[in-house]
């Protein structure tokens, strides 16, 4: 019988609590315990999942072989570097850090200790993305819309780092792009001291183009993405985890067929039902056990952060009024 991997969670707010819940249910994991700066919250969450609330992070790190970190973004670099410096693999919630210097510090520490640093870009594990993979080719144009109701929890950073970074990571992942040659963006802050709505158009050296919109002032949640490649078009609903791939029917030639259905084949996209966070955490555990990388690496997390920061800079240069101006 394979020995279970001892893991812990640092930061058990609204998201970290779900990390605890999933780790408690994974069969090859031993949930050792958790730590949060708020001892009352830590005790309540620990009691809910029959685990231990440790008095400090060091006490927890001494007992685990891996840890997930879901603290506020501003604390990512310090908390993550501390865990990595003790040779404990880390799954860091997105964004990896607030600056590229901080991200580089995390990556260097992980490399020097020879341990995994992965980033919680959960949409990589979305059912619609997983179902689309067998049909993906060279995606050359991508549109995404991500709307969410206002929640004070995420307003410690602008919407670009809070929501849009999910889609920017998918843009890089699905198009295979690396270098952005042109970034244009606009945005405005309405309900917080940061930008709450932003739109960006990004062009890449490989010819791919992306148009990305994020808004955290909506009445309902919307997470949609459209991908275009030479042989077809994807319409993905990330909220439901389903989608559709439309491509020319084999053997069709111009002038034949009187209906759209005669020309276009529609393929429903639906992956095996699974919780994306559960898959992400299981992937992290697999990486730690096998010594490789199965999720989103620290380097990939840095690339998403770098693009998000370029979008944020473009927003600041745009003529749209910012909060307090």
N, C-alpha and C positions, 0 to 999 in steps of 0.2 A: 504493500500500500504506500502511495506517495505521501510524504510528509507535507502537511499543509504549510503554506507560506505565511509567516507572521507579519501582519501589516497594521498600519495605524492611519489616522486622519488628523491633520492639524487644521483647525478652523471648521466649526460645525454650525455655521449660519444656515440660511435657507438652502444653499447648494451643498455645503459640506455634509449636512444631515443626510442627504441622499447618497453621498459617498459611503457613509457609515452603513446605511440600509443595504446597499448592494454588497459591500464587503461582508456583511453579516450573513448574506445568503449564498455567497460563492462557495462551492463545495471544497475547493482546493486552497481555501484561505482560512487562516485563523485571525479573526479580528481581535488584536491584542488590546486596543483601546484608542482613546482620542485625547486631544488637548484643544482647549479654546481659551482665549484671554478672558472670557466671561465665565467664571466658575459655575455660576448658577445655570447657564445654558449648557455648559459641558456636562454637568451632573444630570440634567434633565434628559439630554440626548443619550448619554451612556445608559441611564436606567431604561430608556425606551427600547434599547437594543441589547440589553443584558451584557454590557461591557464595562470597561473601567475608564473613568475620567482621571487622567494623570495630572499631577500638580503643576508640571511644567513640560516644555517641549523636550528637554534633554532626557527626562525620565522616560518619556515615550520612545524617543529615538534609540535609547539603550536596549529596548526590548523588541524592536522590529527589524525586518529585513527590507521593508519598502514602506513608503508613506505617500499618501496623496495630500496635497496642500490646497486649501480653498479659503485662504485669508484674503483681506482686501488687497487690491492690485498693488498699492504702494508698498506693501510689506513683502511682495513676492521675492524680490532679490535677496533680502536679508534672511528671511525664513528658509527659502530654498537653498541658499548657499550654505547655511548652517547645517541643514540636513545632509546635503551632498558632501560637505567637508568631513562628515562622520561616516562617509562611504555608504550612505543609505540612498538607494534609488528613489527618484521623485517623479510623481505625476503632478505637474503644476497646472492648475486651472488657467484657462486663457484670460487675458493675454499673458504671455510668458513673463513680461515685465513692463515697466512704464517707459524705459529708454533702451536704446540699443547697447549702451555701455553696461547696463544692468543685465541684459540678456546675455551679452558676451561673458560677463562674470559668471553667470550660472553655467553656461556651456563649458567654459574653461575648467571650472571646479569639477563638473561631472567627468570631463575627459581626464583630468589629472588623477581622479580617484577610480576611473574605469567603471563607472556605474551609469545606469540609464537616467536620462532626463527626458521625459515626455511631456507633451502639452495637451491640455484638454480641449482640443477642437472637436467637439462632440458631433458636429454635422458630418464628419467623415464616416460616421457609423450610422447615419440616417438610412432608413430602409429604401428611400427613393434613390439615393446615391449608390447604395449597394446593388440595387436592381438594375441600374443604368450601366454599370461597369462593363458587362459583356458586350455592349453595343457601342461603347465610346471609341471614337477615332481621334482625329485632330480637330478638337473644338476650336473654332476661330472667332465666335462671337457668343457672349454670355450676358444675359440680363438677370438681375436678381432684385427682389423686393422683400424687405423684412420690416414688418410693422409690429409694434408691441404696445400694450397699454403702459401708462406711466407707472413706474415703481421707484420710489426713492432709493432702494437698495443699490441700483446700478449707477447712480449719478455722481459717484466719486470720480468718474472719468467721462469723457465725451462719448456720444453715441457711436463714434467710429471705433473706439476701443471696446465699447460695451457690446454692441450688436454687429456692426458692419464687419468687424474682423473675422467673424464666422464665414461670411461670404467671400471676403478677400482671400482667406485660406483656401476655400473651395475653388476660387478662380485660379490660383496658382497650381493647385493640385490637378484640376480637370483639364487645364489648357497646357500644362507642362511648361508654363512660362517662368521666367526668372527675372530678367531685367525689364523694368518698366521704363519706357522711353518718354512717355508723356502722361502726366497726371493732372486732371482738372477737376475741381470740386467746389461745391457751395454748401453752406449749412447755416443753421441759425439755432440759438438757444432761446427757449421760451419758458420752460418750467424749471430749469435749473441754471446754475452758473456756468454750465458747459453747453456745448452744441448738442441739441436734442434731435435734430433732423439733418441729414446730409445726403447728398447725391454726388457720385464720383464717376468719371469716365477715365478709364485707364487703357493705354495702348502699350503693347509689349514688343520687344525686339523680334520675337518669332512670328509677329503678325496678328496675334490674338488681340481682341478688344473686349473690354468689359464695361457694362454700365450697371452701377450698384447703388441702390437706394435703401436707407435705413431711417426709421422714424420710431421714437419711443413715446409718442403722444397719441397713438391711435386708439380707437374704441375697441378694436378686435385684433387678434394675432393673425398675421399673414406671413408665410414663409414660402415664397415661390421662386422658381428659377427656370429660365429657358436657355437651352444650349443649342447652338447651330454648328453643324459640321457638313462637309461636302456631300455626304450621303443621307442626311436626315436631320431631324429636329426633335429635341427633347422638351417636354413640358413636365416639370417636376413640382409636386406639392410636398414640401418638406414637412409641413404640419401633419399631414396624414401618412407620410412615408410612402406615397405612391406616385406614379407618373405614367407617361405615355411616350413611346418613341415612334415617330412617323417617318417612313422612308419610302423611296420609289420602289414599286413592285418590280421584281426581277422580270426582265424581258419587255418592260414597257418602253415604248418609243413615242416621240412627239406626234400628236395627231390621232393616237389611238385612245379608246376609252371615253365614254361620255359622262362619267361621274367621277367625283373625287376618289371614291372607293376603288375605282378601276385603276387609278394611277398610284395611289398612296396606300401602303400597308401600315396599319396601326397596331403596335405591339404594346399591350398593357405591361406596366412595370410595377412589380410588387415583390418585395423580398420576404423571406421568412420573418414572421413577426418576432421582434425582439426589442428590448429597451436599449436605446443607444448608449446611455450612460453605463448600463451593465456590460455591454459589449466593449466599451472603452476601457473600463476597469479590468475586465477579464483579459483584454489585450495587453494591458500593462503588466499584469501578473504573469502572463505567458512570456513577455519579454524578459522580466526579471528572472524567471525560472530558466529560460533558455539562453540568457546572456546576449540576446540580439535586440533588434528594434522591430516591433510589430505595429506600433501606433504612430502618432505624429511626433517626430523627433524634435529635440531642442532646436536644431538647425532650421527645421521647417517652421517651427513656432517663431523663430527670429525673423524668418523671411516674411511671414504674415504681419508681424509687428512692424517691420521696416516699411512695408507697403502701407499699413494703416497710418503710420506716422507721416508718410509722404502725403497721404490724403488729408490728414489733419492740417499739415502745413499749407496745402492748397486751399483748404477751407478758410484758414486765417488770411490768406491773400485775396480771397474773393470779396466782391463789393457788398455782399449781403450783410446786413447789420448783425453784430454780435451782441450778447448780453451786456448791458451797461453802456452801450454806445449810442 
